[in-house]
């Protein structure tokens, strides 16, 4: 094919929204009759988001917005990159944000851009490449055309030659470039092409990569010649095509960032005289033209994967279509369905082996092999687009009665429509946005202008496609402005209580797939207020079937929902939003925590809720920082190898949390799990389910997609056991007792060898030396035992006090205990609230009775407080010998167990402290830094506190040794509990 014919074919190709490079509109080229040359070299301001949107296609803008508006269009080249002596004078011929980034990074590498040749301004807005070049003072040429009737325009060619370029760099070039321009520079011209040439020559390379079902995508940088993408290859790079990749995801993940770096690399290879010119083979060469709507009909008599490839390859222009329910319907956003086929209403699909289904998740289609795919959106012949799940309920909603202010706003919107649809004499209620000539750039302009005018409205580009007439658009916009147009409004049958000077609203049902609903068998149980023993409400008692539904929802959300495909930074944004909502509701959450668990309100506000908020914010920041590494491996010469690792989410994770810190334990585990990209099914403790269910409500408000978080209250023996056994759960995180942890580990191994992390029992030693700061040791020693009324996993289960200060220490502790106020946890002056539940209180009383029977000295407390509720006296035992029950077993309550040790016997007390099967935490008080370090190195525990206690932080890893479990919560290490490492080795 001759070069003239090839260039003409390119130029007369209509713009493909699904393609991510740009071609000139035929009508725009033909409308320019006389050559016009405009040279710009003055600086101008940085382009706004609106400028870019008006100049970019909808598909590309959706990709680029995430990158640019977050101020990280791509990972910038390091200023410390290797210095190259050889530099070139370059002409950039092209356009787009891609061209802008190539330009910027070439200049960073020291090359001189002597001229930028791009397209004329559109609607008064310059192309992004032109904007940045003008700002730098680089000469910018905006030629409407390079040739007239096939002949180069002399003035244009002379203007080009005058800049004296040594190389033409053409990222996504879209103009008719004459050969005397292509061949003029010393080094000729190089072009970026988004396919692995010689396969998929032509303008729709990425589309055809998907349509053809290629397992690899990539790009080529080649030397321009007089053919259609036929020049010699300089550089090629490739990436795997994922099963549900789209044009957008391929571009965003690989073609855009790696393409920019490769263009810079190619220029440097040329400058250094190392650039190859590898002739393209004709073996495997292909050329596919741009698809037309008439050719884009889906052949349903094919395997499902072929149908899926056809749909995603045509998304969004021209759009693959099929005859559904007797009408031609365009299909958008296809994904393979890997899980079970959901239930739905049958619908006729012409040519298909079986009817489709309209399900809650979208339109389910079946190929000739009986497998299924899912389509998210449908568009009708009149241009209206709807969610596929709404097909049978797509009739028009009753018109709204607008307020005077809303009518005024509607007229202002009418002016915006008129500004865009300038060819329409008047905008009336029946005016159709697209039938009046609007294109994808106009959609972006409309959305952005409305966002500027009505900052609070949440409007997306797809909303315009789904409300194409002015009247329907106004109705949609007003509903959105009123907050009435949510996809599915969350329905919650609250239990309300007037308490703590507020009305708290508490969900009480299972939370599965974004909805609150009763347990399948309708069973409930009572959750009790430990302050007075009264019933707060009845809570759904989940069954095995409920767990299975929750796991199915989580698996669907991971495999096919937006969560699994979401950009990590967007995932972090949702977790930040969730933390903000928790902060907005912190008083309500703390109040619920207090009445359900007995926590003192001020502690619940600061720690139970406060640290939960900090935890979600901390892990939200990690979402886009999870990364692998490159590894040097031995190379079997002459082969060369690159080995790198990727960190991937596990899938569906189960989390079982205890009752002592209901919300905080939820946050410690689920924040890391979600940040890593997993979905989860969580079982709160049976006796404290209410803050977890309130948290579920806030996740919906934060925008967490359906199925990502599921909460099933109920018994450990039923719900927890099913989680351990379930074959679709890939990880289980548990905090609780050691015996239950052992059973969970056994079940997880037998079921499917799921990954496990366990935070189990403790008997944390605290060693207090005579050279301590006594005031601090008394204060912190009491906190180590009585914090959260002793219901604290790292509570000091046994204090070892050096003999010379033992009696004084006990005397001062008892004095301070007598000052503690025991009472209503909602009273701000209360120091000590009720134990969590009656069974636990009874266990503590029995624990103290055993201590007395064994001969330990009960110095203070040891009894239930004589008042309603589940209150236990703060207790002190001394003369505790190593063989005693209370010296070995955890009380998990406000019981201080004290043993003496001889003065100076450091190694002896270390031996006694380590003589336990537990190893969660420990502590030491001494002014001697050498002694402190010596002891901390030898204590066998996951956490050691020196001259402090209970000082946990979201950034510090937390977890135990020995029978206190394994795995870490908090800190970067917690992420590794919810990730898997994949090693990839490439030979090149």
N, C-alpha and C positions, 0 to 999 in steps of 0.2 A: 504494500500500500504506500503510495507516495505521500510525501510530507504535507503537501498542500491539502490533499484530501483528508489526511488525518487531522490536521489542525482545524479544518472546517467542521469535521464531525464533532470535535470537542466543543467548538464554540457554539454550535447550534444545538447542543444538548440542553434541555431544560434543567433548571436547578432541582436537584434531588434533596429533599429535606432529610431523607435517611442517610444520604452520603455526607461525609464529613470534610470534604474539600469542596471548593467552590468553582462553578463554571458560569460564564456570563449568560445572561438572559438573551435569547435571540432577538426579542423585540427591542431590547435596549441597544444592542449592537446596530441593528438595522435603522434605528431612529436617528443615528448620528450620521449626517450626510457630509459634513465638512470637517476636515481635521482640525482639532483644537489641541493646543499644547499649553499646559499650565505648569509653571515651575514654582514650587513653594520651598522656601528655605527658612521661613520665620518660625519661631517657637510658638507652640500653642499649649493649652492646658491638657492635663491627663484626661483621657476619655472617661466619661461616666458610664455606669452600668447601662443606662438607657441608650447611650451612644452605641455601645457594643451590641445591645439587643437589636437595635434597628438595622445593624449591618450584618448580623449573623443569622444563619438559618436557625429555626426553632430547635432542631435536634442538636446542633452543635452548641447552641447557647445553653441548653440544659446541661450539657457536659461541662462547659467552661465556667458557668456561673459558680459551681461548687468550688472550682479551683481558684478563680480570680477574686470573688467576693470574700473568701477566707484569707486573702492576701498571700496565697501560696499557689499561684497558677501552676507551678511545678517546682520540684526541688531544685533550687538554684545551684549553678556550678560554683564550687568553692573557689574563693579568691586565692586559695593556696595551691590551686592546681598547677601542674608542671608548666614551666615556662618554655615556650617554643621561640626560637630565634626567628624563624621564617614566618613572615606575615604577608597578606595579600591585600590588594585593593579590589573591593567587591562591588558589584551591582546586584541588588536584590530585586527580582522581578516577580511580583505576586501580590498576595493580599492575605487578610485574615489574622486572627489571634495567633495562629501557628507561625505565620510569617513574622509577626511582631516578636515572638519569643526567639525565633532563629536569629533575627536581626540583633536583638539585645545581647544574646549570648555570644555571637560572633564578635561583637564589639568588646565584650568583656575579655575575650581571649586575645585582644590586641589587633585584630584585623580592622582595616579601615573600610567603612562602607562609603563609597564615593557617590552613590546615587540609589534612590529607591524609586522603582517604577511600579505604580499601583493603579487602582481604579479611581474614577472621579467620585467626588462626594455624592452621597445619596441623601436626599431630604436635608441637605445642609450639614450632614455628618460625614466625617472622614473615616476611612477604613482604619482599624487599629494599628496596622503597620505604618500607615501615613502619620497617624497621631504621634506615635513615639518617635518617629524619625524627625518630624517637624520640631518636636520639643528639643531634640538633640542638635538642631541646626543642620541636619543632613539634607542635601538637596532632594526634594521629592517631586516626581513627575507624575501627573495624573492624566495619562493618555486615554481618551475614550476608545481609541482604536490605533492600531499600528499600520494598517493597510487599507487601501480603497480599491475595490474590485480586484483583489488579489495581489496588488502591487504595493510594496512598502512606501510609506509616506516619507519623502526625503527629509522634511523638517524634523520629523519624529526620530528617524534614524540618526540624523546629525546630532540632535540633542542628546541622544543616548551615547553616541561615540565620544562626545565632548567630555564625558566624566572620566574617561580613561580607565575603565575597569579591566582588571586582569582575569577575572572570572565572573561569570553570571551564576548566581545562586537562585534557584527557582522553586521555592516551597509552594506546592499546590498552585502552580502557574495556571492562569485562566485566560490569558490574552492570545491573540494571533501574533506570534513572535516570528518575524521574518528570519530566514536563515542567515542573512548578512548581519543580524544582531546576535543570533545563536553562536555563530562561528567567529565573531569579531575579536573577543578577548584572547589573550595569550593562551589561556587554559581552557577556552571554550565555555560550556555551560553544563551545570548539573541540576537534576530534577529529582524531587522526592515523589515516590509513587507508593500508595498504600496496598501493595500486594507483593508476594514473592515472585517477581518476574522470572520467567516469561508467562507465568500463569496470571490470568485476569488482567490483561492489558485493557485499557479503556477507563471510562469515567466512573464506573460503578464497581470498582474492584472490591471494596469491603462488602458491599451487598452480596456480590456473587461468591465471595469467600464463604458467607453464611448459607446462601441458597444452595451451593454445591455440597455443603456439609463437610468442608475442609476441616481437618483436625488441627491444622496449623494456619495461623495468620501471620502477617508481618509486613515489612516494607522494603523497598529497594531504593537506593540512590544510584542513578545511572547518568551516563553522559548523553546529552541530548544529540539526536541525529534527525534525519528527515523522515523518520517513520513514526508510528504511533507507539510510544513507550518501548521502542525496540533497540535503543542505544546500549552500548556496553555497560556492564554492571561495575559499579565502584564499591558498593557496600550493601549488604543485606542483613537483616535481623528478623527473627521470628519468635512467636509465642504460641502456646497451645490455645485452642478455642475451647472454652468451657461449654458444657451442654446447654446452658441457658444464656450464653453471651448474646448481646445485641450489638448493633453498629455502635451505639453509644458506649457500652461497657468496654468493647475492644479499643475504641479510640481513647477513652479516658484512662484505661489501665496501661496501655502499651504504645499505641501508635502516636499519640500526642507527646507524652514525656520522652519516650525513647527516640522518637523521630527527631525531635529537636536536638538531642544530644548527638545523634548520628550525623545530622547535617553539619554540626560544628566539627565533629571528628573527620568527616569527609573533606571539609575545606582544609583542615590542618594536614591531612594526608597529601593533598594536592600541593600545599605550600612546601611540604618537606620532600616533595618528589617521590612519594611512596604510594601514590594512588594507583590501584590496578585498573585495567580496562579489559574486563572479561566479556567476550562476545556472548550474547544471549543465544542459547540453543533454541531451535524451533521444536525440539521434542517437548511435549507437554505444554506448548504455547497455546494460549486461548485468548479470544477477544469476545466479550459479551457487551452488547449495547445496553443503554439505559432502558429499563422496562417501562412499558406503557400500561395504563389501567386495563385496557382490553386484553392484555397478555398475562395479567397477574391473577387470574382466577385459580383457586386451589383445586388441584386434582385430588379428591378425597379417596380415590381407590389406590392409595399408596401406603406404605408403612408410616406409622405415626411420626417417626423422627424426620422423615422426608417432608411431611406436611409442616412440622414445626420449623424446619429450616427454611421452607418457602415463606412462611408467614414472617419470621423474624428478619429474613433477608430483605423483605419488602417494606418493613416498618421504618418510617411512617409514610413515605411517598414511593410509589403510587399507592401502596397498600394492597395486600393480598385480600381477595374477597371470595365469598362463597354464597350460594343461594340457600338461605336459612328461613324456614317457615314461609317459603314461597317468595322471598324478597332477597335481592342482592344486598349483602351486608359485608362491610370491610372489617377485617379482624386485626386487632392490635394487641401487643404485649403477650406473646405466646411463651409458655414454659412447659417443659415435660413434666408430667405428673408421676412422681416416683412412689408416692404412698398409695393407700387404698383410695378407690374412686368414691368421691362423696355422693351422697344422695341428692337428687334434684328432679326437676320437672322435665320430662322428655320434650324434645323439639326436633322437627324434621330438618335434616341436612341433606341437600341434594347430592347424590353420588356416594354417600357414605355407607359403609357396611352396616351401621346401626345408628339409631337416633342419637343426637347429642343430648346433653343435660344442662339445664340452667340451675346451677348450684349457688350456694352462698359465696363461693370463691370465684365464680365466673362461669363461662361457657366451657363445658367439657366436650371435647371432640375425640372420636375414635378412628384410628387408621385401619388399614386392611389387616394388620397384625393383632388387632384387638387391644393394643396399648392405648393410653390416653394422654392427651395434652390439655392444657388449660389456657383459655383466652380471657384477658382481663377486660378489654373495652371493645365496643362495637360502634360502627358508624354507618348511618343509613344514607340513602341516595340524596336526601335533602341536606346533608352535611352535619346533621345532629349526631352527636356522640353520647353514648350512655355507658355506664358500667354494665358489663355483660350480666352480672347477677341481678340487675334491675329490669331485664328484658320484659318480663311479664307484668311489671308494675311501672312501666314507662309512660303511662298516660299522664297528661298534663295535670299538675297540681292546681287546686283552686286558686284563683287570683287573690293576691293580697290587697287589702285596702291600705293605701299609702298615707302616711301622715303628711302634713304640709311640708315639713322639713325633707321628707323622703321624696316628695314630688319635686321640690326645688333641686334636690340632688340628681333626680332622674333627668331633669332638663340640662344640668351641667354635664351629665354623661352623654346626653344627646349631642351636645356641642363637641365632645371628644370624638364620638363616632363620625360626626360630620367632618371634623378635621382629618380623619383617616380616610373616609370614603368621600373624598372631594368630588368625585364624579357623579355622586347621587344628588339630585336636586334638593331633596328633603328627606330627613330621617323620620319615618313614621313607625308605628308599632310593628308593622309586618316586614320592615326592612331586614333582609337577611345579610349578615356580615360577610359571608363568603360568596354568596351569589352576587353581591355587589362589587366583587373584585378584590376583597381582602386576601392577603397571603400570610404566610407564617410570621414574617417580620412584623406585620400589622398586629398580629395576636400579641406578640411581645410588647409592642408599643402600647396597645390598649391596656394590658395588665399593668405595665409600669406607670402609665399616666394615672390610672385609678389608684394605685398604691400611693402615689405622691399626694393625690387629693384626699384619699381616705386611708390614712396610715394604719388604722386598726384592722382593716379587712384582710382576711387570708384568702387570696385569690391565686389560682394556678392557671397556666396556659390551657390545660385541658378543660377548664370550666367554660372557656369561650367556645370550644368545639361542642360542648354539651348544651349550650344555650345560644343558638345562632341568630335568632331574631331579636330585635331590640326589646320587644315586650318580654320575651322569655328571659333575656339577659337581665333586665331590670328586676324581674321577679326573683331570679336567682341571687342577684347582687344584694337585694334588700334582705332576703332570708339569711344570706351569709353575714351581712352587717348586723342583723338582729341575733345572730347565733342560733338560728332555727334550722339551718340547713346542714346539720351534721349527718354524716353518712348513715349511722345508726346511733341514735341517742342512747346513752347508757341508762338503763332503767335499774334503779336500786330501791328495794323495799327496806328502808332504814329502820333500825331501832333508835329512838331518840331519848335522850335523858338530859334533864336540866341539872347540871352539876358543875361545881367549880366556877360559878358565875357565868356559865355559858351553856348553850344547848349543843351537845355532841350528837353527831349523826353517825351511826355505826352500821355498816353492812354486816350481815350475819350468814350469808349463803356461800356456797362454793363459788369460786371464780374460775371459770373455764372458757377459754377461747374468747376472751373479752367480754364475758357476760356473767352476771351474778344469777345463780340458779340453785334450786333445791337439790339435795342429793337425789340420785336416781330412785332410790327406794323410799324417799321422803323422811328418813330418820333424822332426828335432831338430838341434841344433848344440852344440858345447862352449863353455862359458864358463870362462875361465882365471883362476887366481890369479896376478897379476903378481909377487908376492913370490918365487915359485919356479917359475912356469911350469906348475904342475900343474892338471889339470882339476877344477873344483869340481863340476860336474854337467852333464848334458845338458838343454838348454832347448828348448821347443817352437819350431819355426821356422814362423811364421805364413805362410799363403798368401793370395792375393787373396780366395779364398772366405771365409777367416777374417775378413778385414777387412770384407767385405760383411756377414757375420753380426753382427759387432760394431757396425757402423753401423746395421743394422736394429734391434738391441736398443736402441741409444741413441735412435733415432728413436721407437720404441715407448714408451720410458720418458719421453721428452719430451712426446709427443703425448697419451698415454693413461695414463701411470703417475702415481703420487702426487707425484713430484718437481715436475712442471709445475703441479700444483694446490696445492702446499704453501704455507702461509703463510711469508713470508720469514723471520720470526723462528724458525719451526720448522726451516727449512733451516739457519739459523745455529746452532741448538742441535745439529744433527747434525754440523756442521763443528767446533764446539767439542768434541763428544764424540770425533770423529776425532783432533783434536789431543791430547786427553787420552790416548787409546790409543797414539798415537805416542810420547808422553812415557813412558808405562808400559813401552813396548818400546824405549826409546831405546838401551840398551846393545846389544840384539840387532840393531837396525837399523844402528848404527854399526859393529858387528862385520861384518855382511854387507857394508856399504859398503867396509870396509877390505879384506876378502879379494877382493872383486869389482873394485874400482877402484884399489886401492893407496893410498888416502888414509891418512895417519897417523891412528891411532885417536883420539887426543885431539882432533885437528882435526875428524874425522868426527863425534865426539860433540858438539862445541861448534858447529860451523858447518854441516856437511852435514845433520845431523839437527836440531840445535838451532834453526837458522834456519828449517828446514822447519816445525817446530812453531809457531814465532812467526808464520810466514806464514799458516798455516791459522787461527790464533787471530785475527790481524788481519783477514782477510777474512770470517771468521765474524761479526765485529762489523759489517761493512758490509751484511750481507744485508738488514736492514730499514731501511737508510738510503739506498737507491737511490731517487732521486726526480727528477721532471722539474721544470718551471718554468712560470709563466704569462708571457705575452709580450704587451705592448701593441701592437696593430696599427692601422693606419689604418682608420677606420670610414666606410663609405659611408653617410652619413646618409640616411634616418632609422634605418637598421639599427644594431644594437649587436652587438658581437662579443666573444667570449672565445676566446683561443687559448692552448692549453697543450701541453706536451710530456710524453710518457711514455717511460720507459726500459724496453725489453723485451729479454729474452734472445734470442739468435740462433737457437738450436736445437741441432743436433748440431755439436760442435766437435772438430777433430782437433788433437793436440799431438804434436810430434816433439821429443824432448829429447836433449841431448848426453851424452857419457860422463864429463865431468870432475867434475860435481856431480850424480850421477844422481838422488838424492832431492830435493835442493834445487831443481834445475831443474824437476822434476815439481811441486813445491809452488808455485814462483813463478808457474807458468802455470795449473795446474789449480785452485788455491784461488780465484783471481779468476774463472775460468771457471764454477766451481760456485756461487760466491757470487752470480753474476749470474743463476743459474737455468738454465744450460745443462746438457746432458749431454755426455759426451766419450768419444772413442776415443784412446788414448795409445800411442805407440810409443816404448819406451825405446831407448837406444842398444844396438846388437846386442851390444857387448862388456860391457855393464854392466846386465843386465836384472833382477837379483835383488832390489834394494830396491824397485823398482816393483811387483814381484809380491808381495812381503811387504806393501807398502802396500795392495794390493788386498785381501788377507786382512783387514787392519784396517778397511777401509771396510765390509765385511760386518758385523763386530762392532760397528761404530758405528751400524749401522742404515741406511746409505745404500741406497736402494731398488735393486732389480735393474735392470741396464741403464744406470744413470746413469754408471757408470765402467766402461770396458772397456780392457784392456791387451793389446796384441798384439806380442810380441817378434818380431824378424826383421830382414830387411835393409831399408835405406833405399830401394834400387832397386826393391824389390818392394812392401813394405808402405807406405813413405812415398809412393811414386809413386801407388799406388791411392788413398791418402787425398787426394792433390792432385787426382786425377781424379774422385773420387766425387761424384755430383750431389746426394746428400742431406746432404753436409757443408757447413755454412754459414760456417765459419771455420777457418783453419789457423794455428796458432802454431808457429814453428820457431826453434830455436837451433842454430846450426852454422856451416858455412863459407859464405863469400860465393858461390862457384860453385854450390853446391847450393841456396842460397837463391834465386838467380836462376832456376834450373830449376823450383823449386817455384812461384815467382811466375808463371812462364809457364804452367805446367800449371793452376794455380788460375784463371787468367784464361780459358784456353781452355775449361775444363770448365763452370763455372757462375758465373764471376766471384765466387768466394767471397772473403770478407774475409781478409786476410793480415796477420800481424805477424811481423817477422823480426829476430832478434838474431844478427848475423853476425860476421865476423872483425874483428880489431882490430890496431892497431899504436900503442898508446897512448903518447904522449910524457910524460916526466917531466922537468921543468926544475928544476935545482938551482942556485940563485944562491949567490954567495960569502958573502952575509950570512945564510945559513941557520943554524939550530941544527944543528951538524955531527953530534952524537950521534944526534939524531932523524932527520936526513936519511940517515945510514948505516943505521940500524935500519929505518926505513920504506922506504928505497930497496931494501934487500934483500928486505923483505916484498913490495914491489911486483912483484918478479921471481920469487922462490922460493916464495911462498905456494902451498900445494897442489902442490908440486914443479913450479911454473910452468904447470900446466894450469889456467889461470885466464883467463877471457875478457877481463878488464880489466887483465891483467898489463901492466906498463910494458914495452912492446916496444922502447923506445929511451930511454935516459937522456941528457939534455944537461946537462953539468956545466961550470960557469963555469971558465975556464982557470986562474985563480989558486988554486983549491982542488982541481983535477982529480986531481993526483998523490996528494995526501993522502987524498982520498976513495977512490981505488982501493986504496991501501995498506990502509986501515982495512976496506974491504969484504973484501979477500982474507984479512985476519987473522980476521975473523968467520966466513968460509966454512970456514976450516980447523978451527974449533971445532965445526962442525955434525956431528952424528952421522947417518951414512947406514946404514940397516938395516931390520930387520923393523918394519913399520908398527904392529904390535900391541904392540911394546915402548914403554912410556910415555916413555922417554927419547929415542926416535928423533925427529930433526928432519926427515929427508928420506927419503921412501919411494920405491918403484919407480914408474916411469912406467906409464901405464894399460895398455898392451899393446905387444907386440913391434914391430908395424909402426910405431907411433909412436916407439918408441925408435930404430929404424933411421933414421927420418926426421930425428930430432934429431942423430944422429951425422953424417948426410949434411949437414945444415944447418951444423954446425960446420966440416966439411971445406971447404965452399964459402966460408965466411968466411975461413979461412986462405988458400985459393987466391987470393981477391980482395985479400989484403994487409992484412986487419985483424989486430991484435995479439991473439993468444990468451994472455991473462994467466994464466988458471987453468981447469982442467977440459977439457971438450971431448970426453970419451971415455966409453964404457960402463964402469961399475964392474965389476971382475973378481970377480964372485960370481954365484950362481944368481939368476935373476929378471931383471927389466927395469929395472935401476938406471942412472941417468945422473948423472955428476958435475955438481955446480953449476958453471956456466961463466961466465967474464968475458971479453968482448972490448972492447978499446979501439982508438983511432985508426980508428974506423968512419966512412967517408966517405959522403956522401949518396947516391951512385950505386950503392953496394954492395947486393947481394942481401939481406944480413942487416939492412941499414938500412931496407929497404922491406917485407920479408915477415915475417910473424908466425912465431915458432918454436913457440909454445904449449908451451914447456918451460922448464927452469931455465937460461936463457941470458940473461945481462945484456949488452946491447949499448950501449956508451958512446961518446958523441961530445963533443968539446970545443966551447965557443963563447967568443968573445972577451969579456973583461970589459966589462960595461956595455952590451953589444949586445942589448938587450931585444927590439927589433923584428926584428933579424936572427934570433935564435933562435926567435921566434914564427913567422916565415916558414918556417923549416926544420921546425918541429914540425907545422905545418899542411900541409906539402907531402906529403900522403898522401891516398889515397882512403878511408881509414878514419877513423872519428870516434866511437869508442865511449866512451873515457875519457881522462883526462889528469891531470897533477898539477903542482904548483909548490911549491917550498920557499923561503921568504924570510921575514925578520923585518919587512920593509917592507910594511905593509898596503896602501899605495897601489900599490906594484908588484904585489902579489898580486892586487888587484882589477883592475888594468889587464890583467894577463896572463889572468886567469880570464875576463874579458869577451871576449877575442880568441881564445882557444883554441876550435877548431871540434870540439867533442866533446859528447856527451850528458851526461857527468858530468865535473866538475872537482873534484879534491881539492886543498885548500890546507893545507900542513903536516901532511898525513896521507895515508893511502892505503888502499884496500880497505875503506873504512868505508861499507858499504852498510847500509841499514835497510829493514825491511818497509814503512815509511810513505813512503819516498822513491822517486819514480819512477826507473826504470832503463831505458835504451835509447840507441841510437846515432844518429849522423848519417851522411850520405853512404853509402858502401857497407858500413858497419857495420849498416845496416838501418833499420827504422822501427817505430814502436809502442813501448809501454812495458810493462814488467813492474813489479810492486810499486806501492804507493801507490794513491790513488784513481784515478789515470789508467789503471791497469791494468784497472779495471772497464769503462772505456769501450771497451776492445778487444773485449769480449765482450757488448756491448749495442748495440742499435739505438735510434734516437730516432724516435718517431712524433709528428708534430704534429697536433693536433686543433683545429679551429676551429668554434665553435658560434655561430650567429646567434640572438639572442633579443630 
